[in-house]
Amino acid sequence: MEAVLALRGVSKHFPTHCAVDNLSLEVERGKLYTLLGPSGCGKTTTLRLVAGFDQPTEGDIYLNGARINRLRPYERNISTVFQNYALFPHLSVQGNIEFGLRRKKHPDITRRVREMLDLVRLEGKESRFPAEISGGERQRVALARSLAVAPDVLLLDEPLSALDQKLRRQVRTELRSLQRSTGVTFLFVTHDQEEALSISDRVAVMHAGRLEQVGTPTDVYLKPATRFVATFVGTLNWINGAGLRPEAVRVGYSGPDEGRPCVRATVVESTFLGNRVHVEASLSTGERVVAELSRAEGPFSRGESVRLWWDPADELRFPAEAP
């Protein structure tokens, strides 16, 4: 599929450190592509390079096949939704959405604003000011303002971080639906693994300014390319040198069928979470293991002696990075 955005050998050096190190990636048109990584890994710097707020020290950035390194932000058909939304407090919802359209001299601003209000379900609130609407609604205004100008790529820098957990889950579902309905390419930045896995077509995991792995959410979770990806994306247990996801670990009082690895352990904590149970157990070595079980498989009591086992096919091993 055609790449709407491409970074080739891009680096960004600051006096004290290298924020982005020889980064190459391609973002397919019409996809939701996520840069995932811990704070300080270079993902926001990458977004700023694409937007034109910073210039790369090395490498090239292409939009629709054209090199855009020297273009100023307003000369690139790219929109940005910032972490704090950056709405104009003195402008109404309508005024905020109109802002970019007026700068670009859109031929029918009234119709376009109406379309955006309908798209983000804010009809009837166009005369309100940012201080008069909720956090989720402010986020939708920021999205509508950015989408109104029909960008080739929409950049989103941790856009859900200001929302509480329940609202984050609701809004990220809306965000995914919005991306699909508009067909606009989204480049999304987050440090939240669940967020990235739940909404993305492709995930690029970054660490120390470099790409560790690019793939579908399923591949990044189930087939991590490096030990860092395995430990950063989701929870990982280490037993006898093998990495195991909590849902791959079984717990019982007796051993499994022959051929499956098994270790003895002592239950430290068993937590009921409604549809599932989290069991934390301690191995004889002192290492802790977390197992995620169905409700029917529990409960277990603190201090009980149990056995843990798993399917060898679920083991994740990284010979070059042995623990």
Sequence and secondary structure as in RCSB ss.txt:
>XXXX:A:sequence
MEAVLALRGVSKHFPTHCAVDNLSLEVERGKLYTLLGPSGCGKTTTLRLVAGFDQPTEGDIYLNGARINRLRPYE
RNISTVFQNYALFPHLSVQGNIEFGLRRKKHPDITRRVREMLDLVRLEGKESRFPAEISGGERQRVALARSLAVA
PDVLLLDEPLSALDQKLRRQVRTELRSLQRSTGVTFLFVTHDQEEALSISDRVAVMHAGRLEQVGTPTDVYLKPA
TRFVATFVGTLNWINGAGLRPEAVRVGYSGPDEGRPCVRATVVESTFLGNRVHVEASLSTGERVVAELSRAEGPF
SRGESVRLWWDPADELRFPAEAP
>XXXX:A:secstr
  EEEEEEEEEEE SS EEEEEEEEEEETT EEEEE  TTSSHHHHHHHHHTSS  SEEEEEETTEE TT  GGG
SSEEEE TT    TTS HHHHHHHHHHHTT TTHHHHHHHHHHHTT TT TT  GGGS HHHHHHHHHHHHHHT 
 SEEEEESTTTTS HHHHHHHHHHHHHHHHHH  EEEEEES HHHHHHH SEEEEEETTEEEEEE HHHHHHS S
SHHHHHHSS  EEETTEEE GGG EEESS  STTS EEEEEEEEEEE SSEEEEEEEETTS EEEEEEEGGG   
 TT EEEEE  GGG B  GGG  
